[in-house]
């Protein structure tokens, strides 16, 4: 079968005609499936457009060519759809989850999330998946009969559980939620609409999750090369990238580093997509799920890297952590601000609704804040605190 051809719909794919529906009943669309409708709602949401100015490693004004969470989400969607197409899954649901997975992230990379988590420590901290759920179930105000986007049950469970179950069957929190419990934004909604937090998510959600990893690895290498944090040949310290670079140098001797880097990223994405498809088919042959519910109750991830590919992928992440995420330049951008006494800036408050602005004194900045700016979504307005020179 050609890679460009879609596999027939698999029996274990989520079926839009068998969807568990929406919290608020709506007439069916005459032209779109429920999952396609979900995807379109995400694309047209305010929260999706806000991803344009939210970043992971670099802040957006550092350059037009570095990834933002918007471009990252588009790349995740492309990879996720490629995987879903070959595995016979529902591409529309897969795309929905890929595009929605970062809606709850604050700006300024992981430093922004740490800042919000510290601010909300007394209230259970900040969890971006819980905030994504809030965005799509409450904070978007675009429809006359309900808040949020009123997505299907399958989209909501994928948003919440794409990394695996959150609880045991008896409700006891799992993994990282053991200490502080399931985030309130998730547990509160689960009491309204049971998302079966103790089961695994659909294959479409699992595909979106692993596509996120592939996209991260590839585009962070691309951004790191563009920023000059490392060179193509520095990536030879890892066996997987060393092999790809060797193939490139053999096939294209004398190729300039810009094109070597681009070819490396392209081949890395292709390699990891192929590896996921191969491992998924092996696991599905063993599990023999007959439905999407069989996938949820199987008890393990069915979309994953094999052990050797997982080791190679972990090595890439370790390299990026050392040479990129902890690079002095990146830490300068995303790290702590100068002490307030040395900060000759004020803070500007902007309300999206009122369009008014006022200046807060520098003394209003708490010295223990890990960031000097923060973006917070509320029901009424987008509140933007920005550092500026008066």
Buried (B, 14 or more C-beta within 10 A) or exposed (E): EEEEEBBEEBEBBBBBEEBEEBBEEEEEEEEBBBBBBBBBBBBEBBBBEBBEBBBBBBBBEBEEEBBBBBBBBBBBBBBBBBBBBBBBBBBBBBBBBBBBBBBBBBBBBBBBBBBBBBBEEEEBBBBBBBBBBBBBBBBBEEEEEBBBBBBBBBBBBBBBBBBBBBBEEEEEBBEEBEEEBBBBBBBBBBEEBEBBBBBBBBBBBBBBBBBBBBBBBBBBBBBBBBBEBBEBEBBBEBEBBEBBBEEBBEEEEEBEEEEBBBBBBBBBBBBBBBBBBEBBEEBBEEBEBEBBBBBBEBEEBBBBBBEEBBEBBEBBBEBBEEBBBEBEEBEEBBEEBEEBEEBEBBBBBBBEEEEEEEEEEBEEBEEEBBBBBBBEBEEEEBBBBBBEEE
